[in-house]
Amino acid sequence: MTTATDLLPFENTMTNLIQNIKFKDTKCSFQSKLNDDIKKKIDKKDSLLIPADKTTNFYAMIPTSYDKLIKENVTKVYKKTNGTLVEALDAQSARLAKRLKLDN
């Protein structure tokens, strides 16, 4: 049967091993290019990185263009209506909420 004191030399050796890990600062050309891209393209303050819909691509856009694109895509299938339809739907929602006791 192993006791806690039997494992003490192993634990000390593992602790020393972990504490004495040294890393080399090596960079290949790919890492250098990634760092350059981050500094020059991604860290731009005037653009947003927007993910594409069905791919893993990202596109850089200025905020005003992005807002316009979102508004156009969200509202392209909607139709304008008069206020009476909106009021009728709101009243129906209120009745439903009251019936389900969610009106507060």
C-alpha positions as CSV (number, residue, x, y, z in Angstrom):
1,M,0.0,0.0,0.0
2,T,1.3,3.4,-1.0
3,T,1.2,6.2,1.6
4,A,1.3,10.0,1.1
5,T,5.0,10.1,2.2
6,D,5.9,7.6,-0.5
7,L,4.7,10.0,-3.2
8,L,6.5,13.0,-1.8
9,P,9.7,12.7,-3.8
10,F,7.7,12.2,-7.0
11,E,5.6,15.3,-6.2
12,N,8.7,17.4,-5.5
13,T,10.3,16.3,-8.7
14,M,7.2,17.1,-10.8
15,T,6.9,20.5,-9.1
16,N,10.5,21.3,-9.9
17,L,10.1,20.1,-13.4
18,I,7.1,22.4,-14.0
19,Q,8.7,25.4,-12.3
20,N,11.8,25.1,-14.4
21,I,10.2,25.0,-17.9
22,K,11.8,27.5,-20.3
23,F,10.4,28.6,-23.6
24,K,12.3,29.6,-26.6
25,D,11.2,32.7,-28.5
26,T,11.2,31.3,-32.0
27,K,9.1,32.6,-34.9
28,C,8.8,31.2,-38.3
29,S,7.8,33.3,-41.4
30,F,4.2,32.3,-41.0
31,Q,4.0,33.6,-37.4
32,S,5.7,36.8,-38.5
33,K,3.2,37.3,-41.3
34,L,0.3,36.7,-38.9
35,N,1.7,39.3,-36.5
36,D,2.1,41.8,-39.4
37,D,-1.5,41.1,-40.5
38,I,-2.8,41.6,-37.0
39,K,-1.0,44.9,-36.7
40,K,-1.8,46.3,-40.1
41,K,-5.2,44.9,-41.0
42,I,-7.1,43.6,-37.9
43,D,-6.2,46.3,-35.4
44,K,-7.5,49.0,-37.6
45,K,-9.8,51.2,-35.5
46,D,-12.0,52.4,-38.3
47,S,-13.3,49.0,-39.5
48,L,-15.2,46.1,-38.2
49,L,-14.5,42.4,-38.9
50,I,-17.8,40.8,-40.0
51,P,-18.2,37.0,-40.3
52,A,-19.6,35.7,-43.5
53,D,-22.9,33.9,-43.6
54,K,-22.0,30.4,-44.8
55,T,-18.2,30.4,-44.7
56,T,-15.4,31.0,-42.2
57,N,-14.4,34.2,-44.0
58,F,-14.4,37.6,-42.3
59,Y,-14.9,40.9,-44.2
60,A,-13.7,44.3,-43.1
61,M,-16.4,47.0,-43.2
62,I,-16.8,50.5,-41.9
63,P,-19.6,50.8,-39.3
64,T,-21.9,52.9,-41.4
65,S,-21.8,50.4,-44.3
66,Y,-22.5,47.6,-41.9
67,D,-25.5,49.4,-40.3
68,K,-26.9,50.0,-43.8
69,L,-26.4,46.4,-44.9
70,I,-28.1,45.0,-41.7
71,K,-31.0,47.4,-42.1
72,E,-31.5,46.5,-45.7
73,N,-31.3,42.7,-45.1
74,V,-33.6,42.8,-42.1
75,T,-36.3,44.9,-43.7
76,K,-36.2,43.6,-47.3
77,V,-39.1,41.1,-46.6
78,Y,-41.3,43.5,-44.5
79,K,-44.1,45.6,-45.8
80,K,-45.3,48.9,-44.4
81,T,-48.6,48.9,-42.7
82,N,-50.9,51.4,-41.1
83,G,-51.2,51.9,-37.3
84,T,-54.6,50.1,-36.9
85,L,-53.1,46.7,-37.7
86,V,-50.3,47.3,-35.2
87,E,-52.8,48.4,-32.5
88,A,-54.9,45.3,-33.1
89,L,-51.9,43.0,-32.8
90,D,-50.8,44.8,-29.6
91,A,-54.3,44.5,-28.1
92,Q,-54.4,40.8,-29.0
93,S,-51.0,40.3,-27.4
94,A,-52.2,42.1,-24.3
95,R,-55.3,39.9,-24.0
96,L,-53.1,36.8,-24.4
97,A,-50.6,38.0,-21.8
98,K,-53.5,38.7,-19.4
99,R,-55.0,35.3,-19.9
100,L,-51.6,33.7,-19.2
101,K,-51.1,36.0,-16.2
102,L,-48.0,37.5,-17.8
103,D,-49.4,41.0,-18.0
104,N,-47.5,42.6,-15.2
